[in-house]
């Protein structure tokens, strides 16, 4: 069984490692094929591709697109995308603009509860000034002593219902899938177990995603439990979706590490089954 990871982040979004460091870590940890899927950004792909060639692993061009769906924020991963595709590039640029506006609003909310300087602090934690996200605010809050770690910072300040949470309207599910498919990519619904949806709500989402041209769902991911592996393997079969795997790696101390994902449950159709990348199931 080959070691495949189709979801991770670099300093071009909210990851802690540069694209080169990320690829080198993946290679050291036995990853054969890696998709760099930064949030709404493809700028790290050239560096990652060169590093992958040097390390002898397969680099898959990817992105993770932020989506609003029925009042929920979702993420759709695109793999094998063409980052030069005009519609995809324009759509991602528009989302990044919205991210910048959200960052200013998060800082204002934190200011209102006595935490000043958070926008500057978050920017200092972000290698890419065009993409400041909640993880950067969380790291600033940890550095300031407001929380013991990133998870605690989210739970206390940045999660829904907390002082620094700001609702935001991202792009639509239809547009995200269209941009990915239009760039010759494959649309994968990311970590469905993380969304606060009922079982019926998950089915509605998967049905709509499939109808719009979505191709796969993350079954094995850093945010899922073993019980959820089985749950989403069954749902993938039910909705005719392939199964994907991805650590959703951000930093060694913050998330599931590279190269440590279990195999897909029996009966899954791997999203990479027909890829010509040396990663046959």
LUMPATI-907895 format. One record per residue: x, y, z of N, C-alpha, C in turn. Coordinates in steps of 0.1 Angstrom, whole numbers, plus 2048, in hexadecimal, padded with zeros to 3 digits. Each point is the difference from the previous one (the first is absolute). Example, Ala and Ser with C-alpha at 12.3 -4.5 7.8 and 13.67 -1.06 7.14 Angstrom:
BEGIN
8847C784E7F780C80080980C800 7FC80B7F980980B8007F880B808 
REM end
This chain:
BEGIN
8087F48007F880C80080980D800 7FE8087F780780D7FF7FB80A80A 8098098047FD80A80A7FC80D7F9 7F38038017FB80C7F87F980980A 80380D7FE7FA80B8087FB80B7F6 7F38028007FA8097F67FA80D806 80680380C7FA80C80780B80580A 80680B7FD80A80680A80280F7FC 80680780A80180E7FE80F805803 80380B7F980E8068027FE80E805 80B80780180080E8047F98097F6 7FD7FB7F47F88097F77F2801804 7FB7F880A7F380280680380080F 7FB7F680780180180F8097F4805 8087FA7F88097F680480D807807 8077F880880C80580680D7FE7F9 7FF7F77F680C7FC7F88008067F2 80B8047FB8018057F27FC7F47F7 7FD8037F37FE7F47F780C7F77FF 80C80580180C7F77FF8017F880D 7FE80680B8017F980D7F57F6801 7F48037FB7F57F78008037F37F8 8048027F48047F57F780B7F8806 80A80680580B7F98067FC7F780C 7F68068087FB7F880C7F87F47FB 7F88037F57F87F57FB8097F57FB 80B8037F98097F67FB8067F880B 80580780A8067F980C7F67F7806 7F48038007F67F88077F97F67F7 8067FE7F47FC7F57F87F48027F6 7FD80D7FE7F58037F78047FE7F2 7F87F97F88047FE7F27FA80B7F7 7F48058037F980A7F87F9809809 80280D7FE7FB80B8087F980B7F8 7F58048057F980B7FA80180C809 80580B7FB80180C8087F28077FD 7F980380A7F28057FF7FE80C809 80880B7FD7FE80B8097F28077FE 7FC80780B7F38067FF80080B7F6 7F77FE7F67FD80B7F680D8067FA 80A7F87FE80D8057FC8087F47F9 8068037F58097F77F980E8047FF 80480B80680D8067FE80B7F8805 7FE7F680980B7F88058037F47F7 7F87FE7F58027F47F880E7FF7F9 80480B7FA80D7FF7F980C7FB809 80180680C80A7FC8097FE7F1804 7F47FD8037FD7F28048047F67F5 7FD8047F48027F77F580F7FD7FE 80880B80180F7FF7FF8057F780B 7FB80280C8057F980C7FC7F17FF 7F57FD7FA7FB7F27FF8097F97F5 8038077F68097FA7F680D7FC806 80680980880C7FD8077FF7F580A 7F57FF8067FE7F680B7FB7F27FA 7FC8007F47FC7F47FA7F27FB803 7F780A8037F27FD8037F78077F6 7F47FC7FF7F68067F67FA80C807 80080B7F97F980C8057F38027F7 7F58018077F38027F97FB80E802 7FE8087F67FB80D8017F2800806 7FF80880B7F38008077FC80E806 7F48018057FC80C8077F47FB809 7FD80880A7F47FE8087F880D800 7F47FE7FB7F780C7FE7F680180B 7FF80D8057F680280B7F28037FA 7F67F98067F38007FA7F580380B 7F68077FD7F48028097F57F87FA 7FA7F78097F57F77FB7F67FF80B 7F48057FE7F57FF80980480580E 80780B80180480680D80C7F9806 8077F77F980C7F980580C8047F8 80B80180680D8017F88057F27FE 8037FD7F38057F47FB80D8027F9 8077F57FD80C8017F88007F57F5 8048047F48007F77F580F8007FB 8067F480080E7FF7FC7FF7FD7F1 8098077F88027FC7F280D7FA7FE 8017F57FA80D7FA7FD8027FE7F1 80C8007FC8038007F17FA80C7F9 7FF80C8077FB80C7FA80B8067F8 7FC8097F78098087F880180E806 80A80380880080D80780080C7F6 8037FE7F480080B7F67F28027FA 7F77F88037F28027FB7FB80D804 7FB8087F67FB80E8037F580080A 7F67F87FE7F48018098037FC80E 8097F58018047FC80E80880B806 80A8067F980880A8067F880C804 7F78047F87F780C8037F87FD80C 7FA7F48017F77FD80B80880080D 80C7FA80080880080C80480E804 8038087F780480E8037F5807807 7F47FE7FC7F48068067FE7FB80E 8027F38027FF7FB80E80B805809 80C8027FB80A8058087FD80E805 7FA8087F77FC80E8047F67FF80B 7F77F77FF7F67FE80B8077FC80D 80A7F87FF8087FC80C80680C807 8068097F880680C8067F6808807 7F48027FB7F68078067FB7F980D 7FF7F38007FC7F980C80B80180B 80D8007FC80A80280A7FF80D808 7FC80B7F97FE80D8067F57FF80A 7F57F97FC7F57FF8098037F780C 8077F57FE8047F880C80980980A 8098087FB8088088087F780A808 7F68067F97F78098077F87F980B 7FC7F47FE7F97F880A8097FD80C 80C7FC7FE80A7FD80B80380D807 80180B7F980380D8067F480380A 7F47FD7FD7F58038088007F880D 8077F68018017F880D80E802806 80780B7FC80C80480780D7FA7FA 7FF7F97F480C7FB7FA8048087F4 80A8098028048097F680C7FB7F8 8028067F580B7FD7F77FF7F27F9 7F47FB8008007F27FA8017FF7F1 7FC80B7F98027FF7F180F8007FD 80780980780F8017FD8067F3805 7FC7FB80B8057F38057FE7F57F7 7F47FF7FB7FC7F57F78088017F3 80280C7FB8088027F480E7FC802 80580380C80E7FC8038027F1800 7F57F88038007F28007FE7FA7F2 7FD8097F67FC7FB7F280B8047F7 8057F57F980B8037F67FA8067F4 7F37FE7FD7F98057F57F780B804 80380D7FF7F880B8057F28017FA 7FE7F97F47F48017F97F67F5806 8047F88097F87F58058027FF80F 7F98088078007FF80F7F37F9804 8027F58077F47F88047FF7FF80F 7F67F88047FE7FE80F80C7FA806 8077F77F980B7F980680B80A804 80280A7F880A80B8037FC80880D 7F38038017FB80680C8027F780C 7FE7F37FE8017F680B80F800805 8098007F680E7FF80480480D807 7FB80C7FC80380C8077FA7FF80E 7F47FB8027FA7FF80D8087F780A 8067F67FA8097F780880C807804 8078077F680C8088037FE80A80A 7F48068007FD80B80A7FC7FA80E 7FE7F38017FD7FA80C7F1800803 7F88027F67F18008027FB7F17FF 8077F77FB7FC7F27FF80D7F7800 7FE7F480580B7F78028057FA7F3 7F77FE7F68047FB7F37F58047F6 8037FD7F37F78057F57F27FA802 7FE7F48047F37FA8027F880880A 80780380C7FA80880A7FC80E7FC 8098067F77FD80D7FB7F38007F7 7FF7F67F87F37FF7F87F47FE809 8017F780A7F57FD8097FC80C808 8098088047FD80B8097FC80D7F8 8078027F57FE80D7F97FB8007F2 8037F57F87FE8017F17F57F77FB 7FB7F68087F67F77FB7F2807800 7F77FB7F97F38067FF7FA80280E 7FB80C8027FA80480D80A80680A 80D8017FC80A80580980380F7FC 80780780980280E7FD8068057F3 8097F77FB8078047F47FB7FA7F3 7F47F98027FB7F97F47F880B7F7 8037FF7F37F98097F77FA7F77F4 7F38017FF7FA7F97F58048067F2 8017F87F68058057F37FA7F97F5 7FD8067F57FA7FA7F580B7FD7F6 8037F37FE80A7FB7F77F97FE7F2 8077F97F77FA7FD7F37F67F5802 7F87FD7F57F67F68008067F27FD 7FA7F68048047F27FD8017FE7F1 7F68057F97FF7FF7F280C8067F9 80480C80480B8077FA80D7F9803 8027FC80C80C7F98048027F37F8 7F67F87FE8017F47F88028037F2 7FA80B7FB8018047F280E8047FD 80680880980E8057FE80A7F4800 7FE7F78098097F48007FE7F87F3 7F47FC7FD7FE7F87F48048077F3 7FE80E8008048077F480F8027FF 8077FD80A80F8007FF8067F27FF 7F77F77FC8047F27FE8037F980D 7FB80580B8037FA80D7F57F7804 8017FA80C7F77F78077FB80680D 7F38028017FB80680C7FD7F680B 80680380C7FF7F680C7FA80880B 7F57FB8067FB80780C8097FC80C 80580B80680A7FE80B7F97FD80D 8067F88087FD7FC80E7F1802804 7F77F97FA7F18028027FC7FE80F 8087F88077FD7FE80E80180C809 80780A7FB80280C8087F580A800 7F77FE7F67F580A7FF7F57FD80A 7F980A8057F67FE80A7F37FD7F8 7FF7F47FB7F47FD7F87FA7F3805 7F37FF8007F97F38038047F67F5 7FC7F48038037F57F67F88037F3 7F48058027F88047F480780C7F9 80580980880780B7FA80C7FC7F8 8087F780580B7FA7F97FC7FA7F3 7F57F88007FB7FA7F47FC80B7F6 7F980A8047FD80B7F780C8067FA 80A80380880C8057FB8077F77F5 8027F48048067F67F77F87FF7F3 7F37FF8017F87FF7F480180C7F7 80080C80680280C7F880E8017FA 80A7FD80880D8007FB8027F77F4 7FB7F48018007F67F57F98057F4 7F48068027F98057F480780B7F9 80880880880780C7FA80D7FB7F9 8037F480180D7FB7F980B7FD80A 7FD80080D80A7FC8098047F17FE 80C7FD8028057F27FD8037F780C 80480680B8057F880B7FD80780E 8027F880A7FE80580E80C7FB808 80580980980A7FB8097FB7F680A 8047F48007FC7F680980A7FF80C 80C7FF7FC80B7FF80B80780E800 7FE80780B80680D80180480280F 80980A80280480280E7F5804809 7F58057FB7F58058097F67F5802 8017F47FB7F67F68028057F580A 7F67FA8068027F58097FF7F37F8 8057F58057FF7F37F97F17FD7FD 7F78038097F27FE7FD7FB8087F4 80680C7FE7FC8097F58067FB7F3 80C7F98018057FA7F47F67F67FA 7FA7F88087F67F67FB7F38077FC 7FC80A8077F48087FD8018067F2 80B8077FE8018077F38047F77F4 8067F48048027F67F57F37FC7FB 7F67FD8097F37FC7FC7F980B7F8 80180C8047F980B7F98078027F2 80D7FF7FF8068017F37FA7F67F7 7FF7F38047FA7F67F77F18047FD 7F980480A7F28037FD7FE80B7F6 80980A8007FE80C7F78097FF7F4 8067F47FE8087FF7F480D808800 80680380B80B80880180D7F8803 80B8047FA80C7FA80480580480E 8097F980580580380E80E806800 80280A80880D8078008067FF80E 80D80380180780080D80880D801 80180680C80780C80280280380E 80C80380480380380E7FA80E805 7FF8097F67FC80E80480B806809 80D7FC7FC80B80480880280F7FF 80280780C80480E80180D802807 8037F980A80C8018088027F4808 80D7FC8038027F48087F97FF80D 7FF80B8077FA80080D7F1803800 7FA8027F47F28058007F77F67F9 8057F67F97F77F87F88057F27FE 7F87F87F98057F37FC80D8027F7 80A7F780380C8027F88007F97F3 8098047F78017FA7F38057F2801 7FB7F77F78057F37FF7FA7F680A 7F68048087FB7F780A7F17FD7FF 7FB8017F47F27FD7FE7FE7F17FE 7F57FA8067FD7F27FD7FB7FE7F2 7FF7F47FC7FA7FD7F27F1802800 7FB8027F47F28017FE7F97F4805 7F48018057F87F48037FD7F77F4 7FE7F38027FD7F77F47F48057F9 8007FE7F37F48047F780080E7FB 80A80880480180E7FB8077FF7F2 7FB80A7F88078027F380A80C802 80D7FE80080980B8027FF80A7F5 80080D8047FF80A7F680C8007F6 80B7FA80580C7FF7F78017F37F8 7F57F97FF8017F27FA8058017F2 7FB80A7F88048007F280A80B7FD 80780580A80A80A7FE80D7FA7FB 8078067F780D7FC7FC80B806808 8007FD80D80A8068098097F5807 7FF7F47FC8077F68077FA7FD80E 7F38038027FA7FE80D7F47F77FF 8007F57F87F57F77FF7FD7FA80D 7F37FD8027FB7FB80D8057F2802 
REM end
